[in-house]
């Protein structure tokens, strides 16, 4: 990548990498779980392993393989030899690891596939074997919802794929998407906890949702759910989808609304009496890691939004407005400043291009900066998915440097018209690939939503 701002690029990459390192599943697992002789301590509570006949390790999510590796290390070979009954975790294609004792299955994300349905069946069969003498360690992280589809009749996998694609394309929030998923599933919305009853269950969770809501992370396989079939029908109607998803989807949702299909499990169900759900990492830790790195580089870190949501291009404009405001302000933080935001935006797809919410957000930000003119040469940014995958692409996101759309201090031609066309076509991936500022990290094997890093340098 040719740029007149190599130091800005290096600073952005350093801050992004530190943010991702801060939410490493290995780090989070070792911070939350430890073992001394036959006592396993989880988030401050002790479990005497002699009280259990068997240990069962299960899980799903983009980070689940790395979490399982850390757990195997913590338990040690002697405990695994003596007590491990079985282990199975399901992760995204390309995110698997070679583990000593835990079986890995890989499946499709964000749209579920046949491999995921097979894996969900294996997971449920293993869960059904649990007894009151077993300790189940359940590892949940972002992506679990799509990775273990177990559709309830008359819904099939193809129906669920179609509904998921429609919801993703229309700009529905992750809360809304997961509410529908839960009500089509035999594993989500607490159903996995019910299948595991009466075992002792400890769910170790890496959060990928705003507010760290247990019922939303991975669609809450071991958590109570307060959404309803009626809510799901309202979501379809909100986006005018009821006539555009397979008829079987509405048939099941309407049956549930009318009491002819079982609801998801609420907090009063007996299965939750022996379940602990523990969040071991989330977006807040990523922002803290980013802030520490920024401070070391001489920037004053300022978290401007720890619950970033909304249409990607709208959020981008708001964040750039904040950055430009720092350039012009006579009070408040003085540059060099690093603005940080974390959360998850959405994209309403209207074009035929390729990209993801972070790339779309970066492109919208680049356009807004170029339109602003004065001050834009002081601002650079990165929009990144912490899982290393932004939308259906191999990129984590994109960088925007002052000269990404041409020389910010010159009078020559710029790439602004091309950038606008790419944004209209939802084709940020092609634009940033050509510009040389697409960001590819490869699988990070963690997932705590997205982060945006904006550097505001002195004049």
C-alpha positions in Angstrom: 0.0 0.0 0.0 1.5 3.3 -1.1 0.6 6.1 1.3 2.1 9.3 2.6 0.9 8.4 6.1 2.7 5.1 7.0 3.0 6.0 10.7 -0.8 6.5 10.9 -1.3 3.1 9.3 1.1 1.4 11.7 -0.5 3.1 14.7 -4.0 1.9 13.6 -2.8 -1.7 13.1 -1.0 -1.7 16.5 -4.2 -0.5 18.3 -6.4 -3.0 16.4 -4.1 -5.9 17.2 -4.0 -5.0 20.9 -7.7 -4.9 21.0 -8.0 -8.3 19.5 -5.3 -9.7 21.8 -7.2 -8.4 24.8 -10.1 -10.7 24.0 -8.1 -13.8 23.2 -10.1 -16.9 24.3 -6.9 -18.3 25.9 -6.5 -15.2 28.0 -10.1 -15.0 29.0 -10.3 -18.7 29.9 -7.3 -18.7 32.1 -8.5 -15.6 33.8 -11.9 -17.2 34.6 -11.0 -20.8 35.2 -8.2 -22.5 37.3 -7.6 -25.9 38.8 -5.8 -26.9 42.0 -5.6 -30.6 42.6 -9.2 -31.8 42.3 -10.9 -28.4 42.7 -11.9 -26.5 39.7 -12.5 -22.8 40.4 -14.7 -21.0 37.9 -15.3 -17.2 38.4 -14.6 -17.5 42.1 -16.7 -20.6 42.8 -15.2 -24.0 43.6 -16.3 -27.3 42.2 -14.9 -30.5 43.7 -14.3 -32.8 40.7 -14.6 -35.8 43.0 -18.3 -35.1 43.2 -18.8 -35.8 39.5 -18.5 -39.1 37.7 -17.9 -37.5 34.3 -17.0 -34.3 32.6 -18.6 -33.4 29.3 -17.2 -30.5 27.2 -19.5 -29.1 24.6 -19.8 -25.8 22.8 -20.3 -23.7 19.6 -19.0 -20.5 18.2 -16.1 -18.9 16.4 -13.9 -19.0 19.6 -15.1 -22.4 20.8 -12.1 -24.4 19.5 -9.6 -22.0 21.2 -11.7 -22.0 24.4 -11.7 -25.8 24.4 -7.9 -25.9 23.9 -7.5 -23.6 27.0 -9.9 -25.8 29.0 -8.0 -29.0 28.2 -4.8 -27.3 29.4 -6.4 -26.1 32.6 -8.0 -29.5 33.4 -4.8 -31.4 32.7 -4.2 -34.9 31.3 -4.9 -36.6 34.7 -8.4 -35.2 34.9 -9.1 -35.8 31.3 -7.9 -39.4 31.5 -10.1 -40.0 34.6 -13.2 -38.0 34.0 -13.7 -36.8 30.5 -16.7 -38.6 29.0 -16.7 -36.8 25.7 -16.0 -33.5 24.1 -17.6 -31.7 21.0 -17.4 -28.1 19.9 -18.7 -26.6 16.6 -16.9 -23.8 15.0 -16.8 -21.9 11.7 -14.9 -23.3 8.7 -11.2 -22.4 9.0 -11.4 -21.8 12.8 -10.8 -25.3 14.0 -7.7 -26.6 15.9 -6.1 -29.9 16.5 -7.2 -30.8 20.1 -6.1 -33.7 22.3 -9.5 -34.8 23.5 -12.2 -32.6 22.2 -13.8 -33.3 18.8 -14.1 -30.4 16.5 -16.8 -30.0 13.8 -16.8 -27.1 11.4 -19.9 -25.5 9.8 -21.3 -22.6 7.9 -21.6 -19.0 9.1 -23.5 -16.6 8.9 -25.9 -18.7 6.9 -26.4 -22.2 8.5 -25.6 -25.3 6.4 -26.0 -29.0 6.4 -22.7 -29.5 8.3 -24.1 -27.3 11.1 -27.3 -29.3 11.2 -25.4 -32.5 11.5 -23.2 -31.0 14.3 -26.3 -29.7 16.1 -27.7 -33.2 16.1 -24.5 -34.7 17.5 -24.4 -32.0 20.2 -28.0 -32.7 21.2 -27.4 -36.5 21.3 -24.4 -35.9 23.5 -26.3 -33.5 25.8 -29.1 -36.0 26.2 -26.7 -38.5 27.8 -25.9 -36.1 30.7 -27.0 -37.2 34.2 -27.1 -35.5 37.6 -23.7 -37.0 38.3 -22.1 -35.1 35.4 -20.4 -31.7 35.1 -21.0 -30.1 31.7 -18.6 -27.3 30.6 -20.3 -25.5 27.8 -18.3 -23.0 25.7 -20.3 -20.4 23.8 -19.1 -17.6 21.7 -20.4 -15.4 18.8 -21.5 -17.4 15.7 -23.0 -20.2 17.8 -26.5 -19.4 16.6 -25.7 -20.0 12.9 -23.3 -22.9 13.5 -25.8 -25.3 15.2 -29.1 -25.1 13.4 -31.7 -27.6 14.6 -34.9 -26.5 12.9 -38.3 -27.6 14.4 -40.7 -29.2 12.0 -42.2 -28.2 9.6 -39.2 -25.9 9.2 -36.3 -27.4 7.3 -32.7 -26.2 7.0 -33.4 -24.7 3.6 -36.3 -22.7 5.1 -34.1 -21.5 7.9 -31.3 -20.5 5.5 -33.8 -18.5 3.4 -35.2 -16.7 6.5 -31.7 -16.0 7.8 -30.5 -14.5 4.5 -33.6 -12.3 4.3 -33.2 -11.0 7.8 -29.5 -10.3 7.2 -30.2 -8.4 4.0 -33.0 -6.2 5.3 -31.0 -4.7 8.1 -32.5 -6.5 11.1 -30.6 -6.2 14.3 -28.8 -9.3 15.8 -31.4 -9.3 18.6 -34.2 -9.5 16.1 -32.4 -12.2 14.0 -31.7 -14.3 17.0 -35.3 -14.0 18.4 -36.5 -15.6 15.2 -33.8 -18.2 15.2 -34.6 -19.2 18.7 -38.2 -19.9 17.9 -37.3 -22.1 15.0 -34.8 -24.2 16.9 -34.6 -27.2 19.2 -31.3 -26.1 20.7 -31.5 -22.3 21.2 -33.6 -20.3 23.6 -32.7 -22.5 26.6 -33.5 -25.8 24.8 -29.9 -27.0 25.2 -30.1 -26.4 29.0 -33.4 -28.4 29.0 -31.7 -31.3 27.2 -28.8 -31.3 29.7 -31.1 -31.4 32.7 -30.4 -32.6 35.5 -26.6 -32.2 35.0 -24.6 -29.4 36.6 -23.9 -26.9 33.7 -21.3 -24.1 33.6 -21.5 -22.1 30.4 -18.4 -20.0 29.7 -19.4 -17.2 27.3 -17.6 -14.7 25.1 -20.1 -12.0 24.3 -20.6 -10.7 20.8 -23.7 -8.6 21.5 -24.4 -5.1 22.8 -25.2 -5.2 26.4 -23.9 -8.7 26.9 -27.4 -10.2 27.0 -27.3 -13.9 27.8 -30.5 -14.6 25.9 -29.0 -13.1 22.7 -25.4 -14.4 22.7 -25.5 -17.4 20.4 -29.3 -17.2 20.7 -29.0 -18.3 24.4 -28.8 -22.1 24.2 -28.3 -22.3 28.0 -30.1 -19.1 29.0 -33.7 -18.1 29.7 -35.6 -16.3 27.0 -38.3 -13.7 27.3 -39.1 -13.3 23.6 -42.1 -14.9 22.1 -43.5 -16.3 18.9 -45.7 -13.2 18.7 -42.5 -11.0 18.8 -41.1 -13.0 15.9 -44.2 -12.4 13.8 -43.9 -8.7 14.6 -40.3 -8.7 13.4 -41.2 -10.3 10.1 -44.0 -7.7 9.7 -41.6 -4.8 10.7 -39.4 -5.6 7.7 -42.3 -6.7 5.4 -40.9 -10.3 5.3 -43.9 -12.5 6.1 -44.7 -13.0 2.5 -41.0 -13.3 1.5 -39.9 -16.1 3.7 -40.9 -19.8 3.3 -44.5 -20.3 4.3 -43.4 -23.0 6.9 -41.7 -20.2 8.9 -44.9 -18.3 9.4 -46.8 -21.6 10.0 -44.6 -22.5 12.9 -44.5 -19.0 14.4 -48.3 -18.7 14.2 -48.7 -22.2 15.8 -46.5 -21.0 18.7 -48.4 -17.8 19.0 -51.6 -19.7 19.3 -50.2 -22.2 21.9 -49.8 -25.1 19.5 -46.0 -25.2 19.6 -43.7 -25.1 22.8 -42.3 -21.7 23.7 -38.6 -21.1 24.5 -37.6 -21.6 28.1 -38.2 -18.8 30.6 -36.3 -18.2 33.9 -38.9 -20.2 35.9 -38.0 -23.5 34.2 -36.5 -26.1 36.4 -33.5 -26.7 34.0 -31.9 -23.4 35.1 -31.6 -24.4 38.7 -28.3 -26.1 38.0 -27.0 -23.8 35.2 -24.4 -21.0 35.6 -23.9 -18.6 32.7 -20.6 -16.7 33.0 -19.4 -14.0 30.6 -15.6 -14.2 30.4 -14.9 -11.6 27.7 -16.7 -8.9 25.7 -16.3 -5.7 23.7 -15.4 -3.7 26.8 -12.2 -5.6 27.2 -11.3 -5.0 23.5 -11.9 -1.3 23.9 -9.7 -1.3 27.0 -6.9 -3.0 25.1 -7.2 -0.5 22.3 -7.1 2.4 24.7 -4.0 1.1 26.4 -2.2 0.8 23.1 -3.3 4.2 22.0 -2.0 5.7 25.3 1.4 4.1 24.7 1.5 5.7 21.3 0.9 9.1 22.7 -2.9 9.4 22.0 -5.5 10.3 24.6 -8.1 7.5 24.3 -11.7 8.5 24.4 -14.5 5.9 24.2 -17.3 7.8 22.4 -19.7 4.8 22.0 -19.5 1.5 23.8 -22.9 0.3 22.4 -22.5 1.3 18.7 -25.6 0.3 16.8 -27.6 1.5 13.7 -27.1 1.7 10.0 -23.3 1.6 9.3 -23.1 4.7 7.0 -25.2 6.7 9.5 -23.0 5.7 12.5 -19.9 6.5 10.3 -21.1 10.1 9.7 -21.8 10.6 13.4 -18.3 9.4 14.4 -16.6 11.5 11.8 -18.6 14.5 13.0 -17.1 13.9 16.5 -13.6 13.6 15.1 -13.9 16.9 13.1 -15.3 18.5 16.2 -12.1 17.8 18.1 -10.1 19.4 15.3 -12.1 22.6 15.7 -12.8 22.6 19.5 -11.2 25.2 21.8 -12.0 23.0 24.8 -12.2 19.3 25.6 -9.6 16.7 24.6 -6.7 18.1 22.5 -5.1 16.1 19.7 -3.5 13.7 19.5 -6.7 11.9 20.4 -7.9 8.3 19.7 -11.7 8.0 19.5 -12.9 4.4 20.2 -16.3 2.9 19.5 -17.5 -0.7 19.9 -20.7 -2.5 19.0 -22.3 -3.8 15.9 -23.9 -1.9 13.1 -26.2 -3.1 10.3 -26.3 -2.7 6.6 -29.4 -2.6 4.4 -28.3 -4.1 1.2 -29.6 -2.4 -2.0 -26.7 -3.0 -4.4 -25.0 -6.0 -5.9 -21.5 -5.5 -4.6 -19.4 -7.3 -1.9 -18.5 -6.1 1.5 -19.5 -6.1 5.2 -20.7 -3.7 7.8 -17.1 -2.6 8.8 -16.0 -2.0 5.2 -19.3 -0.1 4.5 -18.7 2.0 7.6 -15.1 2.8 6.6 -16.2 3.8 3.1 -18.9 6.0 4.3 -16.5 7.6 6.7 -13.9 8.2 3.9 -16.5 9.9 1.8 -17.6 12.1 4.7 -14.1 13.1 5.5 -13.4 14.0 1.9 -16.6 16.1 1.7 -15.6 17.9 4.9 -12.3 19.1 3.3 -10.4 21.1 5.9 -9.2 19.0 8.8 -9.6 15.7 7.0 -5.8 15.4 6.7 -5.6 15.0 10.4 -8.0 12.0 10.7 -7.5 8.3 10.0 -9.5 5.3 11.1 -10.0 1.6 11.1 -13.3 -0.3 11.2 -12.7 -3.9 12.2 -14.6 -7.1 13.0 -12.8 -8.7 15.9 -13.5 -12.2 14.5 -11.4 -11.4 11.4 -14.4 -11.8 9.1 -16.5 -8.9 7.9 -19.7 -10.0 6.2 -19.3 -12.7 3.5 -15.7 -11.7 2.8 -12.1 -12.7 3.8 -11.5 -9.2 5.2 -11.8 -8.1 8.8 -12.6 -4.5 7.7 -10.7 -1.6 6.2 -8.4 1.3 7.0 -9.0 4.9 5.9 -6.0 7.2 5.7 -6.0 10.8 4.7 -5.0 10.0 1.2 -7.3 7.0 0.6 -9.5 9.1 -1.6 -6.6 11.2 -3.0 -4.3 13.9 -1.7 -6.3 15.7 1.0 -4.2 18.9 0.6 -4.1 18.9 -3.1 -6.4 20.3 -5.8 -6.2 17.4 -8.2 -8.7 14.7 -9.0 -10.0 12.5 -6.2 -11.6 9.1 -5.9 -14.7 10.6 -4.4 -17.1 9.8 -7.3 -15.9 6.2 -7.5 -16.3 5.9 -3.7 -19.8 7.1 -3.9 -20.7 4.6 -6.6 -19.1 1.8 -4.6 -21.1 2.8 -1.5 -24.4 2.9 -3.5 -23.6 -0.6 -4.8 -22.6 -1.9 -1.3 -19.2 -2.7 -2.9 -16.7 -1.5 -0.3 -14.6 -4.7 -0.6 -13.7 -4.0 -4.2 -13.1 -0.3 -3.5 -10.7 -0.9 -0.6 -9.0 -3.8 -2.3 -8.2 -1.5 -5.2 -7.2 1.3 -2.8 -4.9 -1.0 -0.9 -6.4 -0.4 2.5 -8.5 -3.6 2.9 -7.6 -5.2 6.2 -7.2 -9.0 6.4 -6.2 -10.6 9.7 -7.3 -14.1 9.0 -9.4 -16.0 11.6 -8.8 -14.5 15.1 -10.7 -17.3 16.7 -12.5 -14.8 19.0 -15.6 -12.6 18.4 -16.7 -9.6 20.5 -18.4 -7.6 17.8 -16.7 -4.7 16.0 -14.4 -1.8 17.0 -13.8 1.5 15.3 -10.5 3.4 15.9 -10.2 7.0 14.9 -7.0 8.9 15.2 -7.1 12.7 15.4 -3.6 14.1 15.0 -2.4 17.7 15.6 -2.6 20.2 12.8 
